[in-house]
Amino acid sequence: MTGTRQRVGFYVHHEGMGHMARTMAIAAELETPVTILSSLDLEALAGVSTSNVDMVQLPPDVGERTCSREPNANGALHWAPLDPDVLGPRARTLVDWLTSADVAALVCDVSVEAAVLARLCGVAPIVVREHGRRTDDAHTLAHRIAAGILAPFPHELESSDTPRWLRERSFHAGFISAPRDQLSRADARTMLNLDARPMLLVVLGAGSHSFDAGSLRQITFELEGWQIVLAGSGVPELRHGAVRCAGWVPDVSAHLAAADVVVGTAGSNLVAEVATAGRPFICVPQDRPFDEQRQRSRRLQELHLAIVRDRWPAAGEWAPAVDEALTLGGDKLAQLAVGATPALAADWICRVSLESGDAR
């Protein structure tokens, strides 16, 4: 790489924890220095960093009156409100880092504005592209200026309506999740103090969701003889002997290994984790910008990889959905995870950074 520019930055969006989990999995595979830049609570995340990773806390991008002040720049951007008191300090922090001597590239997961700012500072932006309708002007701008586009999913899950030019510019890295030792179902249940009854795992993650106590009551009524474990934030409470609320679980792999069936949202990290575990999956997409989860779940349904429902099953629908999932199994979804490793994304990022550095 030209000169001493070796450091790779990761701009990590603050919504949910999926972006950070993906970043940490890739960062652990990089030999170059890494900086994570985010308005997430990085102090709370400091314990998960590795020796090659440092962190920069970004000021928030919202203020008391920010939302009403032309946030999308007439459709050209996604979040650039006219509020210099809020966005000024944030931009200055990013520019100070981008113009430091050792920066080679910035991986944007996800932000059009961060990608544009990197490019204007002469730093190669590597744009992470999720599922969803990404053909608006702002996304198109980010994809056009990117030194590389990372699609963190197998090429089989690519949507048929993705423009050809965007598909050709994308590197499909496969499912990205941290490598873990595979537990047997028996060992996982011993670790989690679960008994031999069949287990339904409900994974709600850290993002918003519409699962409520009514759905949980209906599960316990229809799945008599099952144990139900809920993992995630905003989990409804229900006093019932068959229900265990695990709360937010940073590493859900043991719970997945213990499960007979998994039900959850169509978040990219959860789909990757369920595929790695090879468990039957009931997928319920939640409303997200650009229909990200709905497009991903449609592809899972088209390939017969999961049981997909547009909403949480209603009364009388839980038991049939679980039966369908058991019949489908998890082997076909698991096949998409064979050979998946964050090292693939890390190696590609290094190549893009190297090529961008040599071009200077």
Phi, psi and omega per residue, in radians:
M1 nan 2.456 -3.077
T2 -1.023 2.316 3.093
G3 1.074 -2.435 -3.107
T4 -1.889 0.273 -3.062
R5 -1.378 1.808 -3.128
Q6 -2.275 -0.334 -3.024
R7 -1.240 2.359 3.078
V8 -1.929 2.229 3.089
G9 -1.749 2.665 3.038
F10 -2.212 1.975 2.966
Y11 -1.437 2.113 -3.051
V12 -2.015 2.097 3.134
H13 -1.124 2.593 -3.011
H14 -1.531 -0.108 -3.100
E15 -1.438 2.136 -3.132
G16 1.210 -2.984 3.132
M17 -2.071 0.003 -3.087
G18 -1.106 -0.720 -3.132
H19 -1.087 -0.739 -3.131
M20 -1.202 -0.706 3.120
A21 -1.054 -0.749 3.126
R22 -1.122 -0.760 3.141
T23 -1.058 -0.804 -3.104
M24 -1.136 -0.617 3.111
A25 -1.116 -0.724 3.135
I26 -1.263 -0.769 -3.094
A27 -1.017 -0.614 -3.139
A28 -1.136 -0.327 -3.124
E29 -1.697 -0.122 -3.112
L30 -1.557 2.411 3.071
E31 -1.606 -0.294 3.123
T32 -1.388 2.815 3.048
P33 -1.094 2.520 -3.088
V34 -2.258 2.422 2.990
T35 -2.142 2.305 3.045
I36 -1.812 2.208 3.142
L37 -2.054 2.146 -3.070
S38 -2.849 2.761 2.992
S39 -1.673 0.140 2.932
L40 -1.100 2.883 3.096
D41 -1.297 1.557 -3.057
L42 -1.248 -0.433 3.098
E43 -1.102 -0.685 3.116
A44 -1.221 -0.402 -3.110
L45 -1.659 -0.041 -3.028
A46 -1.035 -0.546 -3.111
G47 -1.185 -0.308 -3.120
V48 -1.679 -0.011 -3.129
S49 -1.302 2.782 3.100
T50 -1.948 3.087 -2.985
S51 -1.102 -0.462 -3.099
N52 -1.633 0.114 -3.027
V53 -1.999 2.267 2.882
D54 -2.124 2.970 -2.987
M55 -2.318 2.490 3.085
V56 -2.115 2.132 3.116
Q57 -1.438 2.098 3.112
L58 -1.576 2.458 3.010
P59 -1.051 2.686 3.132
P60 -1.112 2.737 -3.126
D61 -1.830 0.328 3.091
V62 -2.354 2.591 3.037
G63 -2.257 -3.044 -3.065
E64 -1.076 -0.625 -3.069
R65 -2.061 0.262 -3.004
T66 -1.123 -0.741 -2.929
C67 -1.048 -0.415 -3.048
S68 -1.655 0.118 -3.017
R69 -1.969 1.302 3.040
E70 0.813 1.061 -3.010
P71 -1.184 -0.468 -3.044
N72 -1.865 0.219 3.071
A73 0.880 0.890 3.131
N74 1.023 0.564 3.085
G75 1.566 -0.097 -3.106
A76 -1.325 -0.492 -3.126
L77 -2.296 3.099 3.116
H78 -1.741 -0.696 -3.080
W79 -2.597 1.582 3.109
A80 -2.496 1.042 -3.109
P81 -1.123 2.657 3.114
L82 -1.351 1.474 -3.095
D83 -2.654 1.393 -3.058
P84 -1.109 -0.465 3.127
D85 -1.157 -0.476 3.131
V86 -1.671 -0.940 -3.049
L87 -1.372 -0.402 3.129
G88 -1.034 -0.965 3.120
P89 -1.037 -0.629 3.137
R90 -1.147 -0.820 3.132
A91 -1.106 -0.689 3.131
R92 -1.093 -0.716 3.119
T93 -1.096 -0.754 3.115
L94 -1.130 -0.795 -3.111
V95 -1.126 -0.714 3.115
D96 -1.013 -0.713 3.138
W97 -1.279 -0.777 -3.092
L98 -1.070 -0.527 -3.091
T99 -1.690 0.188 3.044
S100 -1.292 2.811 -2.865
A101 -1.189 -0.454 -2.963
D102 -1.844 0.171 -3.037
V103 -1.420 2.217 3.128
A104 -1.835 -0.651 -3.050
A105 -2.780 2.756 3.049
L106 -2.186 2.057 3.040
V107 -1.503 2.130 -3.045
C108 -1.818 1.877 -3.077
D109 -2.290 1.405 -0.122
V110 -2.300 2.547 3.055
S111 -2.994 2.044 3.040
V112 -1.074 -0.757 -3.053
E113 -1.124 -0.706 3.108
A114 -1.138 -0.663 3.120
A115 -1.126 -0.773 3.133
V116 -1.116 -0.754 -3.129
L117 -1.098 -0.713 3.096
A118 -1.058 -0.813 -3.122
R119 -1.068 -0.710 3.135
L120 -1.187 -0.379 3.074
C121 -1.592 0.048 3.124
G122 1.421 0.270 3.141
V123 -1.822 2.413 -3.099
A124 -1.191 2.072 3.048
P125 -1.545 2.275 3.028
I126 -1.916 2.028 -2.976
V127 -1.738 2.225 3.040
V128 -1.462 2.238 -3.118
R129 -1.996 1.990 3.081
E130 -1.525 3.078 2.987
H131 -1.142 2.998 3.091
G132 1.982 3.013 3.133
R133 -1.372 1.744 -3.025
R134 -1.996 0.597 -3.096
T135 -1.819 0.164 3.073
D136 -1.190 2.929 -3.057
D137 -1.031 -0.711 -3.078
A138 -1.164 -0.831 3.106
H139 -1.094 -0.725 3.137
T140 -1.051 -0.704 3.085
L141 -1.036 -0.852 -3.122
A142 -1.073 -0.743 -3.109
H143 -1.212 -0.578 3.139
R144 -1.224 -0.683 -3.059
I145 -1.526 -0.143 -3.042
A146 -1.188 2.479 2.981
A147 -1.286 -0.408 3.088
G148 -2.876 2.686 -3.135
I149 -2.142 2.114 -3.109
L150 -1.761 2.086 3.041
A151 -1.795 1.921 -3.029
P152 -1.496 0.961 3.114
F153 -2.784 2.805 3.130
P154 -1.161 2.659 -3.119
H155 -1.104 -0.416 3.100
E156 -1.081 -0.459 -3.121
L157 -1.569 0.068 3.085
E158 -1.101 2.378 3.129
S159 -1.298 2.494 -3.114
S160 -1.163 -0.366 -3.109
D161 -1.645 0.159 3.042
T162 -1.198 2.251 3.139
P163 -0.981 2.520 -3.068
R164 -1.023 -0.752 -3.093
W165 -1.097 -0.603 -3.136
L166 -1.299 -0.694 3.080
R167 -1.054 -0.747 -3.090
E168 -1.229 -0.471 3.138
R169 -1.481 -0.153 -3.035
S170 -1.624 2.466 2.980
F171 -1.767 1.999 3.126
H172 -1.471 1.877 -3.030
A173 -1.533 -0.021 -3.047
G174 1.322 -3.109 3.113
F175 -1.114 2.393 -3.130
I176 -2.054 1.950 3.019
S177 -2.634 2.757 -3.079
A178 -1.129 2.325 3.099
P179 -1.075 2.367 3.142
R180 -2.442 2.688 3.024
D181 -1.178 2.337 -3.130
Q182 -1.402 2.085 3.099
L183 -1.532 2.552 2.960
S184 -1.285 2.824 3.106
R185 -1.043 -0.734 -3.116
A186 -1.118 -0.790 -3.135
D187 -1.145 -0.690 3.135
A188 -1.119 -0.710 -3.138
R189 -1.194 -0.629 3.056
T190 -1.113 -0.772 3.133
M191 -1.050 -0.675 -3.066
L192 -1.642 0.052 3.137
N193 1.037 0.803 3.089
L194 -1.833 2.642 -3.134
D195 -1.599 -2.948 -3.001
A196 -1.461 -0.083 3.130
R197 -1.101 2.599 3.056
P198 -1.002 2.557 -3.018
M199 -2.198 2.248 2.990
L200 -1.763 2.150 3.099
L201 -1.779 2.142 3.079
V202 -1.841 1.978 -3.095
V203 -1.872 2.070 -3.074
L204 -1.941 -0.169 3.047
G205 1.145 -2.789 -3.111
A206 -1.877 -0.103 3.128
G207 -1.527 -3.112 3.140
S208 -1.286 2.661 3.128
H209 -2.735 2.915 -3.092
S210 -1.961 0.209 3.111
F211 -1.225 2.334 -3.079
D212 -2.320 3.122 -3.093
A213 -1.110 -0.520 3.113
G214 -1.103 -0.731 3.088
S215 -1.109 -0.706 -3.132
L216 -1.143 -0.737 3.094
R217 -1.069 -0.697 -3.117
Q218 -1.163 -0.643 3.097
I219 -1.060 -0.841 -3.104
T220 -1.110 -0.549 3.138
F221 -1.257 -0.747 -3.042
E222 -1.472 -0.492 -3.094
L223 -1.841 1.032 3.120
E224 -1.099 2.328 -3.112
G225 1.604 -0.062 3.082
W226 -1.713 2.767 2.922
Q227 -1.902 2.427 -3.068
I228 -2.049 2.202 3.112
V229 -2.053 2.235 3.106
L230 -1.871 2.299 3.104
A231 -2.236 2.222 3.105
G232 2.487 3.102 3.104
S233 -1.620 2.751 -3.122
G234 1.135 0.566 -3.107
V235 -1.379 2.266 3.124
P236 -1.163 2.573 -3.137
E237 -1.684 2.454 3.100
L238 -2.699 2.118 3.101
R239 -1.423 1.822 -3.113
H240 -2.738 2.384 -3.064
G241 -1.107 -0.368 -3.116
A242 -1.565 -0.083 -3.003
V243 -1.944 2.341 3.005
R244 -2.221 2.229 3.100
C245 -1.782 1.916 -3.087
A246 -1.486 -0.224 -3.083
G247 1.237 -2.814 -3.139
W248 -1.214 2.194 -3.126
V249 -2.063 1.889 -3.108
P250 -1.055 -0.634 3.119
D251 -2.153 1.831 -3.026
V252 -1.627 0.139 -3.028
S253 -1.096 -0.680 3.130
A254 -1.151 -0.677 3.102
H255 -1.129 -0.700 3.111
L256 -1.134 -0.719 3.134
A257 -1.114 -0.541 -3.113
A258 -1.408 -0.291 -2.968
A259 -1.422 2.636 2.952
D260 -1.619 -0.634 3.089
V261 -2.467 2.479 3.090
V262 -2.012 2.354 3.007
V263 -2.156 2.381 -3.120
G264 -3.039 -3.056 -3.113
T265 -1.352 3.119 -3.127
A266 -1.765 0.566 3.068
G267 -1.111 2.577 -3.036
S268 -1.092 -0.696 -3.124
N269 -1.187 -0.705 -3.140
L270 -1.146 -0.759 3.110
V271 -1.019 -0.738 3.122
A272 -1.106 -0.761 -3.107
E273 -1.177 -0.718 3.129
V274 -1.144 -0.710 3.105
A275 -1.075 -0.770 3.131
T276 -1.075 -0.683 3.138
A277 -1.333 -0.373 3.134
G278 1.203 0.694 -3.109
R279 -1.828 2.564 3.029
P280 -1.006 2.432 -2.948
F281 -2.267 2.223 2.938
I282 -1.803 2.009 -2.990
C283 -1.859 2.177 -3.138
V284 -2.158 1.653 -3.095
P285 -1.116 2.488 3.085
Q286 -1.844 2.801 3.125
D287 -1.205 2.164 3.108
R288 -2.416 2.767 3.093
P289 -0.963 2.450 3.067
F290 1.146 0.317 3.105
D291 1.000 0.610 -3.086
E292 -0.957 -0.944 -3.059
Q293 -1.214 -0.569 -3.117
R294 -1.242 -0.658 3.089
Q295 -1.171 -0.743 3.128
R296 -1.084 -0.765 -3.118
S297 -1.185 -0.594 3.083
R298 -1.071 -0.698 3.131
R299 -1.185 -0.682 3.067
L300 -1.053 -0.684 3.139
Q301 -1.220 -0.739 -3.133
E302 -1.047 -0.602 -3.103
L303 -1.627 0.062 3.139
H304 0.990 0.813 -3.134
L305 -1.763 -0.302 -3.100
A306 -2.713 2.802 2.984
I307 -1.528 2.087 -3.040
V308 -1.957 2.309 3.056
R309 -2.188 2.402 3.131
D310 -1.209 -0.356 3.119
R311 -2.556 2.935 3.086
W312 -1.076 2.359 -3.107
P313 -0.919 2.495 3.122
A314 -1.579 -3.053 3.138
A315 -0.975 2.296 3.134
G316 1.478 -0.039 -3.070
E317 -1.851 -0.258 -3.079
W318 -1.206 -0.873 -3.115
A319 -1.054 -0.795 3.083
P320 -1.068 -0.653 3.133
A321 -1.133 -0.720 3.108
V322 -1.141 -0.732 3.098
D323 -1.062 -0.746 3.107
E324 -1.069 -0.724 -3.131
A325 -1.135 -0.736 3.122
L326 -1.110 -0.672 3.107
T327 -1.157 -0.754 3.128
L328 -1.152 -0.723 -3.092
G329 1.324 -3.104 -3.120
G330 -2.048 0.069 -3.041
D331 -1.160 -0.697 -3.088
K332 -1.184 -0.719 3.059
L333 -1.121 -0.678 -3.135
A334 -1.088 -0.522 3.141
Q335 -1.066 -0.542 3.127
L336 -1.228 -0.312 -3.125
A337 -1.644 -0.098 -3.129
V338 -1.090 2.189 3.141
G339 1.416 -0.034 -3.127
A340 -1.237 2.331 3.109
T341 -2.745 2.469 3.091
P342 -1.123 -0.222 3.094
A343 -1.109 -0.512 3.098
L344 -1.088 -0.802 3.102
A345 -1.150 -0.722 -3.126
A346 -1.085 -0.780 3.137
D347 -1.100 -0.716 3.136
W348 -1.144 -0.749 3.116
I349 -1.045 -0.715 3.104
C350 -1.087 -0.706 3.138
R351 -1.123 -0.787 3.133
V352 -1.100 -0.735 3.127
S353 -1.095 -0.727 -3.127
L354 -1.121 -0.815 -3.137
E355 -1.089 -0.695 -3.133
S356 -1.186 -0.662 3.117
G357 -1.176 -0.712 3.142
D358 -1.160 -0.416 -3.115
A359 -1.316 -0.204 -3.085
R360 -1.288 nan nan
